[in-house]
């Protein structure tokens, strides 16, 4: 996996907190931790919103480029009699074109999946056993962290692995259309 979650040994933490004289009460320290978590979540959401604004239309143009380029590469390879070296170059170029789009869609999907992991970590914790103030703060945070980050291409469609599949399918639909038109022009 691209990133993994580190689990904390809570029994060691509790033993340490009993041995040390805490400067903050457990409730205040937990509240401070929740506030820091919320601030970090707000920063991450803002950074992702900025990322979306910067790359939104670029991803749309890139997907249109990949559709047309994939279609034309496949059509050029199918129409011409290719030598082994030329066929290898064509397949390599086709692979590089698709893998270029894969990088955008894969990392957009990973960011979307990981954007809800902080809330999932709270759900797995013992937050329900704390004071009412802490529970309310965490409950509000849990509701806000349910929404996954979604990157789009020109606000038309989400950038994820399924969109890569749709792009490839659309490119080969155009490829089929070009093949039929070329066969019709030969006859």
Residue frames as qw, qx, qy, qz and C-alpha x, y, z in Angstrom:
[[0.000, 0.887, 0.461, 0.000, 0.00, 0.00, 0.00],
 [0.355, 0.688, -0.026, 0.632, 1.18, 3.51, -0.71],
 [0.094, -0.502, 0.458, -0.727, 0.77, 4.61, 2.91],
 [0.571, -0.288, -0.766, 0.068, 0.02, 2.69, 6.07],
 [0.445, -0.755, -0.007, -0.481, -1.55, 3.63, 9.36],
 [0.333, 0.287, -0.740, 0.510, 0.66, 3.36, 12.43],
 [0.656, -0.588, -0.418, -0.222, -1.15, 1.87, 15.42],
 [0.028, -0.617, 0.501, -0.607, -0.21, 3.26, 18.82],
 [0.539, -0.190, -0.787, 0.233, 0.21, 0.96, 21.78],
 [0.333, -0.701, -0.097, -0.623, -2.27, 2.67, 24.12],
 [0.821, -0.504, -0.251, 0.099, -1.35, 0.53, 27.14],
 [0.654, -0.001, -0.135, 0.745, 2.20, 1.94, 27.09],
 [0.029, 0.523, 0.093, 0.846, 0.80, 5.45, 26.78],
 [0.611, -0.667, -0.220, -0.365, -1.51, 4.94, 29.77],
 [0.830, -0.331, -0.220, 0.391, 1.36, 3.49, 31.84],
 [0.460, 0.229, -0.047, 0.856, 3.50, 6.48, 30.93],
 [0.207, -0.625, -0.150, -0.738, 0.73, 8.95, 31.83],
 [0.748, -0.610, -0.249, -0.076, 0.32, 7.31, 35.26],
 [0.771, -0.172, -0.151, 0.594, 4.06, 7.50, 35.96],
 [0.283, 0.235, 0.037, 0.929, 4.37, 11.16, 34.93],
 [0.024, 0.598, 0.505, -0.622, 2.62, 14.06, 36.59],
 [0.342, 0.562, 0.539, 0.525, 0.57, 15.52, 33.76],
 [0.109, -0.147, -0.103, 0.978, 0.53, 19.27, 33.33],
 [0.472, -0.036, -0.258, -0.842, -2.87, 19.09, 31.61],
 [0.654, 0.024, 0.627, -0.423, -5.84, 17.06, 32.61],
 [0.392, 0.091, 0.858, 0.319, -6.73, 14.18, 30.31],
 [0.337, 0.755, 0.553, -0.104, -9.83, 16.02, 29.12],
 [0.087, 0.907, -0.126, -0.392, -7.90, 19.19, 28.23],
 [0.265, -0.443, 0.733, 0.443, -5.13, 17.22, 26.53],
 [0.415, 0.331, 0.827, 0.189, -7.68, 15.24, 24.51],
 [0.275, 0.875, 0.336, -0.215, -9.52, 18.41, 23.57],
 [0.070, -0.786, 0.401, 0.465, -6.21, 19.96, 22.50],
 [0.360, -0.143, 0.844, 0.371, -5.50, 16.88, 20.37],
 [0.396, 0.612, 0.684, 0.025, -8.93, 17.08, 18.75],
 [0.147, 0.923, 0.039, -0.354, -8.40, 20.78, 17.98],
 [0.187, -0.583, 0.634, 0.472, -5.02, 20.00, 16.39],
 [0.408, 0.170, 0.863, 0.245, -6.58, 17.20, 14.36],
 [0.333, 0.801, 0.479, -0.132, -9.35, 19.52, 13.13],
 [0.022, 0.869, -0.233, -0.436, -6.82, 22.22, 12.21],
 [0.284, -0.329, 0.793, 0.428, -4.74, 19.70, 10.27],
 [0.406, 0.442, 0.794, 0.101, -7.87, 18.40, 8.52],
 [0.239, 0.900, 0.220, -0.292, -8.85, 21.96, 7.55],
 [0.109, -0.708, 0.508, 0.479, -5.35, 22.56, 6.17],
 [0.356, -0.040, 0.873, 0.330, -5.45, 19.34, 4.13],
 [0.377, 0.663, 0.645, -0.043, -8.92, 20.14, 2.76],
 [0.129, 0.911, -0.032, -0.391, -7.76, 23.67, 1.80],
 [0.206, -0.517, 0.689, 0.464, -4.65, 22.32, 0.10],
 [0.383, 0.221, 0.867, 0.228, -6.73, 19.81, -1.85],
 [0.314, 0.825, 0.418, -0.215, -9.20, 22.52, -2.87],
 [0.020, 0.827, -0.332, -0.454, -6.30, 24.60, -4.15],
 [0.321, -0.222, 0.847, 0.360, -4.90, 21.54, -5.97],
 [0.419, 0.533, 0.735, 0.007, -8.33, 21.01, -7.56],
 [0.235, 0.903, 0.125, -0.338, -8.46, 24.63, -8.76],
 [0.104, -0.678, 0.566, 0.458, -4.99, 24.42, -10.29],
 [0.153, -0.196, 0.910, 0.333, -5.33, 21.06, -12.06],
 [0.550, 0.411, 0.571, -0.448, -9.06, 20.97, -12.78],
 [0.620, 0.705, -0.015, -0.345, -8.98, 22.11, -16.41],
 [0.089, 0.617, -0.760, -0.186, -5.54, 20.66, -17.04],
 [0.395, -0.042, 0.912, -0.106, -6.89, 17.19, -16.24],
 [0.637, 0.574, 0.380, -0.347, -9.79, 17.76, -18.63],
 [0.437, 0.771, -0.371, -0.278, -7.42, 18.74, -21.44],
 [0.125, -0.464, 0.877, 0.029, -5.11, 15.87, -20.54],
 [0.573, 0.165, 0.777, -0.200, -7.95, 13.34, -20.69],
 [0.635, 0.701, 0.115, -0.303, -9.05, 14.69, -24.10],
 [0.215, 0.730, -0.623, -0.182, -5.45, 14.45, -25.27],
 [0.323, -0.253, 0.910, -0.062, -5.14, 10.86, -24.03],
 [0.682, 0.411, 0.533, -0.286, -8.41, 9.87, -25.73],
 [0.590, 0.766, -0.113, -0.229, -7.36, 11.30, -29.09],
 [0.067, 0.687, -0.720, -0.072, -3.76, 10.17, -28.82],
 [0.499, -0.119, 0.848, -0.131, -4.68, 6.60, -27.82],
 [0.711, 0.530, 0.380, -0.262, -7.19, 6.41, -30.62],
 [0.486, 0.809, -0.280, -0.176, -4.76, 7.68, -33.24],
 [0.144, -0.564, 0.813, 0.021, -1.87, 5.51, -32.05],
 [0.596, 0.077, 0.786, -0.141, -4.02, 2.38, -32.17],
 [0.667, 0.670, 0.218, -0.243, -5.47, 3.39, -35.54],
 [0.278, 0.801, -0.502, -0.169, -2.03, 4.09, -37.01],
 [0.284, -0.384, 0.878, -0.027, -0.79, 0.75, -35.75],
 [0.646, 0.264, 0.686, -0.204, -3.80, -1.12, -37.14],
 [0.602, 0.749, 0.071, -0.268, -3.90, 0.49, -40.57],
 [0.284, 0.773, -0.557, -0.104, -0.20, 0.34, -41.43],
 [0.955, 0.047, -0.260, 0.136, 1.85, -2.77, -41.98],
 [0.304, -0.873, 0.350, -0.150, 4.28, -2.52, -39.12],
 [0.601, 0.365, -0.662, 0.258, 7.69, -4.04, -38.73],
 [0.697, -0.401, -0.541, 0.246, 8.50, -5.59, -35.37],
 [0.386, -0.090, -0.262, 0.880, 10.46, -2.52, -34.23],
 [0.193, -0.259, -0.178, -0.930, 7.71, -0.13, -35.29],
 [0.637, -0.457, -0.538, -0.311, 5.05, -2.30, -33.65],
 [0.617, -0.314, -0.496, 0.524, 7.09, -2.32, -30.44],
 [0.166, 0.036, -0.103, 0.980, 7.43, 1.48, -30.56],
 [0.394, -0.375, -0.375, -0.750, 3.71, 1.87, -31.15],
 [0.695, -0.464, -0.549, -0.016, 2.81, -0.39, -28.21],
 [0.517, -0.194, -0.368, 0.748, 5.35, 1.38, -26.02],
 [0.025, -0.176, -0.064, -0.982, 3.96, 4.81, -26.95],
 [0.553, -0.445, -0.480, -0.514, 0.42, 3.58, -26.30],
 [0.686, -0.390, -0.535, 0.303, 1.49, 2.27, -22.88],
 [0.352, -0.073, -0.233, 0.904, 3.21, 5.55, -21.99],
 [0.229, -0.331, -0.250, -0.881, 0.16, 7.57, -23.00],
 [0.667, -0.489, -0.479, -0.296, -2.17, 5.48, -20.85],
 [0.667, -0.302, -0.456, 0.506, 0.24, 5.36, -17.91],
 [0.150, 0.210, -0.081, 0.963, 0.48, 9.15, -18.02],
 [0.491, -0.428, -0.222, -0.726, -3.25, 9.40, -17.37],
 [0.763, -0.317, -0.559, 0.073, -3.04, 6.58, -14.84],
 [0.425, 0.013, -0.438, 0.792, -0.79, 8.72, -12.63],
 [0.227, -0.246, 0.048, -0.941, -3.42, 11.45, -12.35],
 [0.709, -0.312, -0.351, -0.526, -6.35, 9.14, -11.79],
 [0.738, -0.149, -0.605, 0.260, -4.57, 6.84, -9.32],
 [0.318, -0.007, -0.450, 0.834, -3.29, 9.58, -7.04],
 [0.372, -0.269, -0.063, -0.886, -6.61, 11.44, -7.17],
 [0.780, -0.299, -0.465, -0.293, -8.32, 8.24, -6.04],
 [0.632, -0.092, -0.569, 0.518, -5.74, 7.64, -3.28],
 [0.042, 0.148, -0.276, 0.949, -6.19, 11.18, -1.96],
 [0.576, -0.296, -0.241, -0.723, -9.95, 10.72, -1.98],
 [0.798, -0.241, -0.552, -0.012, -9.74, 7.46, -0.07],
 [0.550, -0.076, -0.494, 0.669, -7.30, 8.79, 2.51],
 [0.102, -0.395, 0.041, -0.912, -9.27, 11.99, 3.08],
 [0.704, -0.454, -0.169, -0.519, -11.78, 10.06, 5.21],
 [0.730, 0.030, -0.625, 0.277, -9.25, 8.00, 7.17],
 [0.058, 0.262, -0.505, 0.820, -8.96, 10.45, 10.07],
 [0.643, -0.207, 0.069, -0.734, -12.68, 10.07, 10.75],
 [0.879, -0.003, -0.457, -0.136, -12.36, 6.30, 10.46],
 [0.467, 0.202, -0.652, 0.562, -9.57, 6.36, 13.05],
 [0.284, -0.239, 0.387, -0.844, -11.83, 8.25, 15.46],
 [0.814, -0.120, -0.207, -0.529, -14.63, 5.73, 14.91],
 [0.810, 0.058, -0.565, 0.147, -12.26, 2.95, 15.95],
 [0.199, 0.308, -0.575, 0.732, -11.16, 4.80, 19.09],
 [0.305, -0.480, -0.771, 0.287, -12.89, 4.93, 22.48],
 [0.032, 0.248, 0.021, 0.968, -14.17, 8.48, 21.94],
 [0.507, -0.521, -0.470, -0.501, -17.64, 7.64, 23.22],
 [0.686, -0.426, -0.505, 0.304, -16.26, 7.05, 26.74],
 [0.360, 0.051, -0.198, 0.910, -15.06, 10.65, 27.20],
 [0.061, 0.456, 0.423, -0.781, -16.75, 13.80, 28.49],
 [0.424, 0.719, 0.539, -0.112, -19.72, 15.29, 26.69],
 [0.106, 0.878, -0.188, -0.427, -17.67, 18.26, 25.41],
 [0.202, -0.427, 0.788, 0.395, -15.14, 15.94, 23.75],
 [0.430, 0.307, 0.845, 0.080, -17.87, 13.70, 22.32],
 [0.363, 0.834, 0.308, -0.279, -19.64, 16.69, 20.76],
 [0.035, 0.782, -0.441, -0.439, -16.41, 17.97, 19.22],
 [0.267, -0.221, 0.889, 0.299, -15.50, 14.56, 17.83],
 [0.453, 0.502, 0.732, -0.089, -19.05, 13.95, 16.57],
 [0.315, 0.874, 0.028, -0.369, -18.99, 17.24, 14.64],
 [0.059, -0.630, 0.676, 0.378, -15.58, 16.32, 13.24],
 [0.421, 0.048, 0.898, 0.115, -16.82, 12.84, 12.28],
 [0.485, 0.701, 0.483, -0.200, -19.73, 14.31, 10.34],
 [0.237, 0.885, -0.219, -0.336, -17.43, 16.73, 8.49],
 [0.162, -0.533, 0.783, 0.277, -14.83, 14.08, 7.72],
 [0.690, 0.254, 0.670, -0.103, -17.32, 11.76, 6.00],
 [0.577, 0.795, 0.051, -0.180, -17.07, 13.74, 2.77],
 [0.774, -0.098, 0.348, 0.520, -14.22, 12.43, 0.68],
 [0.003, 0.657, -0.294, -0.694, -12.15, 14.77, -1.42],
 [0.714, 0.458, 0.515, 0.118, -13.08, 14.50, -5.08],
 [0.154, -0.481, 0.403, 0.763, -10.86, 15.74, -7.85],
 [0.637, 0.608, 0.440, -0.176, -12.54, 16.47, -11.14],
 [0.424, 0.015, 0.498, 0.757, -11.57, 17.09, -14.72],
 [0.063, -0.196, -0.327, -0.922, -13.12, 20.40, -15.68],
 [0.414, 0.056, 0.508, -0.753, -15.96, 19.79, -13.20],
 [0.667, 0.167, -0.441, -0.577, -17.33, 17.23, -15.65],
 [0.925, -0.137, -0.342, -0.094, -16.30, 13.95, -14.07],
 [0.629, -0.710, 0.317, -0.006, -14.31, 12.66, -11.12],
 [0.429, 0.621, -0.655, 0.038, -10.71, 11.65, -11.56],
 [0.686, -0.357, 0.596, -0.216, -10.46, 8.05, -10.40],
 [0.284, -0.218, 0.884, 0.302, -9.57, 4.67, -11.81],
 [0.471, 0.523, 0.705, -0.092, -13.06, 4.24, -13.23],
 [0.316, 0.871, -0.001, -0.377, -12.62, 7.43, -15.23],
 [0.104, -0.551, 0.730, 0.390, -9.40, 5.99, -16.67],
 [0.401, 0.173, 0.894, 0.103, -11.37, 2.94, -17.77],
 [0.407, 0.767, 0.430, -0.248, -13.98, 5.21, -19.37],
 [0.106, 0.814, -0.344, -0.455, -11.25, 7.20, -21.14],
 [0.212, -0.293, 0.872, 0.330, -9.71, 4.04, -22.59],
 [0.415, 0.428, 0.802, -0.042, -13.13, 2.70, -23.59],
 [0.329, 0.851, 0.181, -0.367, -13.99, 5.99, -25.28],
 [0.013, -0.670, 0.580, 0.464, -10.66, 6.06, -27.12],
 [0.235, -0.073, 0.931, 0.271, -11.21, 2.56, -28.48],
 [0.423, 0.644, 0.594, -0.233, -14.79, 3.47, -29.46],
 [0.261, 0.852, -0.168, -0.421, -13.34, 6.25, -31.60],
 [0.183, -0.437, 0.814, 0.336, -10.71, 3.80, -32.86],
 [0.426, 0.291, 0.856, 0.031, -13.47, 1.41, -33.99],
 [0.378, 0.817, 0.293, -0.322, -15.27, 4.27, -35.70],
 [0.085, 0.769, -0.466, -0.429, -12.10, 5.30, -37.54],
 [0.313, -0.174, 0.902, 0.240, -11.49, 1.69, -38.61],
 [0.458, 0.536, 0.704, -0.088, -15.01, 1.42, -40.04],
 [0.297, 0.881, 0.013, -0.368, -14.61, 4.73, -41.88],
 [0.074, -0.613, 0.686, 0.385, -11.24, 3.61, -43.29],
 [0.392, 0.091, 0.905, 0.138, -12.72, 0.26, -44.40],
 [0.431, 0.725, 0.486, -0.228, -15.63, 2.09, -46.03],
 [0.181, 0.858, -0.253, -0.408, -13.26, 4.41, -47.90],
 [0.263, -0.356, 0.833, 0.333, -11.22, 1.42, -49.18],
 [0.402, 0.371, 0.832, 0.087, -14.32, -0.14, -50.71]]
